[in-house]
Every structure is written in C-alpha cells, then in structure tokens.
Amino acid sequence: MPKELLVNQTLNECRAVLVESGEILDFLIERGSDEKESKPRVGNIYLGKVLRVLPGMQSAFIDIGYEKAAFLYVDDAYLPTLEEQREMAEKSRAQQIANKRVGEVIPDELSTLSESVDMRFRPAGSTIETFLKEGEEILVQIAKEPISTKGPRVTRHVTLAGRHVVFMPFIEHTGVSRRIESESERERLKEILETIRPDGKGVIARTVAEGQSYKTLKADYNMLVKIWKDIQLKLEKSKAPVQMYRDLNFIQRVLRDITDEDVDQIFVDTKENFKEVEKFTVKFLPSLKNKYHFYDDATPLFEKYGIDMEIERSISNRVFLRSGGSLNIDQTEALVSIDVNTGKFVGRKTLEETILRTNLEAVKEIAYQLRIRNCGGIIIIDFIDMEKEEHKEQVYNTLLEALKKDRAKTNVLPISGLGLVEMTRKRTRDTLTRIMCEPCPYCEGSGRVKSTLTVCYELVRELTKILRRTESKKVLIFAHPEVTARLCGEDLDLIETLEEAYGKPLVIRSENGYHVEQYEIFPQ
C-alpha cells in the first residue's frame, strides 16, 4: 500500500500528514506563534526555578520562563543514584512477572523508556519536600505541552531523541522498541546498544532502528551525547529560568518522528520547506533520496488528497459511517466519550447481525478519529449492546488491531457488561479540536442556550416582581427579537394579561444586539 507524506505551508501555518492508501495515519499542525521560543514543546530542556513545593500534592511548580508555571510530580522529580536504579530494576522485573495484566496494552515505540521511568526509583518515605526546596534551580524537560488551562508538565528524567536511538543521561537502561516484534532483531539491537552505552547511561532503539547497522546507531548516539555535553557547558554559566535546549523545528520533527523508511513519496508545496526536507533526508534518511518532490499544481495539495475534508470531519461532534450509522464524539476536561449509533442502517438479516456490522465499522473509524484528533486520557466507547459473547470478542479484537496503527500508547479493557470499552491513550500535545477551534462566544462553550419560551417565563417572573413594588406609570422592556415576538404572540399573550392585571402600560422594544437570554426592565 502506498504511503505518502504531505507537507503544506499557509503563511505561518505548517501542516503535515502521513497518508496510506487514502487513510490518514498521522496529522500534525503548527502555527507561527507556536514556533516562538517561549512556547514549551515536548523535548525542550530548561533550567527552571522551584516556585512552590506542595507536600499535600507531592508535586512542585517550576518557573521555566513561560506564562504558566510547569508542573513537576514527585516521581518525575527524584533523580535516583545508580545503585537505586539497579536495585529497583530487579524488583520491577520480579513484579512484572508476578502481576497479572489488566486489559491489553498497545505500546508506543518508547514503551521501554516509559517502563524504565515508571519504575518507582524513589525510596519509600522519601517525600518531595525532602529533596526539593523552593528557590532551587533544576534542569527539567517538557514531558507534556500546555493543554487547555493547564501549564506544561515536566520531568527531571531527561531524554534526547535521535532518528534511530534515544539517549538517557540519568537513567541506566538498554531498551528496544516493543514495536519491533522479531526476537532475533531485538537481541541484535540490544547487543549493539550494550557496546555503545557506558555504565550509568541509557539508550533505546527506536522502531526505525530495525535493520540498521552498528555504525548508523553509533553515529546517532554520538550526536546525542555531543548535544548533552553542550547543554552541560551552557548550564555552568546560566541562571534560571532559561531554555537550555530546543528540540528540532517542525519539519525536522515530522521527518524524525512520523516518517518511516517505507514512505514512497514526500510532497512539499513551498521551496523553503522543500530545501529543509532535502537537507534532513540527505543526512539522516538516505533511503528516501529521490522520493521527495516539490508540489506546484494549481489544485492545493491537501485539497487534491481530500485532507481538508477529513480535517473538517475530525472537528465535528458527529461522524457518519458509510453504512448510515454514526459516532457522537464528546470531549470534556476529564474524558472523551464516544457513542455508536445505527442511524439509518437497518441491516439485511437479523438484529444481531446489524448491530455487529455497525460496531465493527465503528471500531475502525474510532481508531482513525482518535489518531487525527489526538484524543488522550480516559476514553469511553459506548458500543451498541451485543448479546453474543463471540460478537463482543470479535469487536474487541478488531479494536486492538485497528489501534496498532497508532503511534501513541494505549491500554484497552475488555467490553464490560454494559457494552462499554474503557481505554486510555497517551497524549503529549493538545487535541486538534483545541488547536483549531475555540468555545462558542454565544453559548460560552456549553453547546446550548435557553429556549425563547424559558426566557419569556423568566422575564415575566422578574417583571411581575417589579410591577408589584413600583409606583411608575409605565415599564419599558428590552429583549431579543425572538423573545419579544414570543411575548406578544397569540399562544402566550403574556403582556396583555399583565397590563390588565396591574393597570400599567408595558412598552416592549426588540434589540438585535441582545443575546437571546438577555433582557432589561426599566420602570419609567
């Protein structure tokens, strides 16, 4: 199946999409303001200053020079000694054998890294206030970008990512991406990495390291070590808060992180970005030589491939399936809920067959939408209820298979008795919806406004209170045109009723500039 990378530039906005047989595998977007050095990006390293240590939350806030303080959790704040690392590594291996896994974990390419860091190196009883003090200057790295109202999340477990390997200066660990399935290849890579890394340091082979030579991996590792040494030299003469290292620019990150060796074509629609792609591929991706092209057709690049239409689908709450069914996708602060509906699809045979077909079609679309939207955290999928256990098993296994295309790490629990799937998806950057949209200024993001009838009755209750206590000869009422029309309509006839009851004329004026829920009452 042909796999293509498309890079589009519109003024200060750059978009990149990886497409396979017309299906989007990954979509990244960055705008001009995001490229400013003040914007924290995953991978950036800062010399930060501890603003507050919170014993009650076992966390701290770090000033890194950004408008919002960075959040540092206790296990990300503790830097273990080499002896502690080796001791905990042994305990962790024993626990992994003893513990029964709940749900199916589909790893990302750095799952070995997250496993090593997730091991609790911190000794029992070692709380954050015992090793971190306010005013202290510490080196931190962005682990999660600012999302919504939250500031960035940081860690002291610094990692430097290259094209083929990841270097860890503080954690002793040798790992191979779990997405490399061949055991013989995993062993080969592990042997190479063991000869490359010195004691006390860590290195991980990324997925694209599969089949690469010792020379290639060593060169990548040496480059990362040089970057780390430069950071250490800069650290000696720097004062917090200051940025110590900035990760690659957008085009370079796209080529490093989402471009595989099996990409057939790369299309770029600006000469500046084309030169950037050419420069990077010549140095790091020689296998892609002669596969990148400058696109200058009259039809815009994303329009030709139907990408703009797919992006529009991906910022909508409702997504329609080919069969006529639909997905309702609602994103809240705490979780993402996805509801599967049969819609117009009535099937051909039995009800069970109709439900199964709808759920199977929904599974592929759900995995697709999670990738494009970059949904993260807790995700709840409400499938249509299935009675047969084999149907539930089929839908669950299809979901696991569809999620294997996702670069993000996911943990998926089996379908519950209520027909729900609970899963988590790792997210390090903001969702597509939050990047491209903002809360509706009319409904203030709630997605709904009061009906005109509700507003009418609220207005009448307020008006009645005023009429009872005022000595004024008349009363002016200002409201939205739809509300005033309903007040004076024959179905309610509220104004005439109140005029007769209180013996005072009521003057109503429509104001086009008013919100539908807004009204004002002035006794004259």
Protein Blocks (a to p, Z undefined) as FASTA:
>chain_A
ZZddddddehjaccddddeehiafbdcdddfklmpmklccehiacddddfbdcfknopad
ddehiabdcdddfklmpccdfklmmmmmmmmmmmmmmpccedjddddfklmmmmmmmpcf
baghiafklmccehiacddddfbdcehjbccdddfbdcdddfkbccdfkbgcddddfklm
blklmmmmmmmmmmmpcghiacdddfklgopafklmmmmmmmmmmmmmmmmmmmmmcccd
ddfbdcddfklmmmmmmmcfklfbdcdfbfklmmmmmmmmmmmmmmlgokaccdfbfbdf
klmnommmmmmmmmcfbdcdfkopacdddddfkbccddddeklanbjmbmklmmmmmmmm
mmmmmmmmmmmnopghjddddddddfblklmmmmmmmmmmmmmmpmbdcddddddfkopa
cdddddfbdcfklmmpccdfklnonopacdfklmmmmmmmmmmmmmmmpcbfbdcddddf
klmmmmmpmklommmmmmmmnopacdddddfkbcfkbccdddZZ
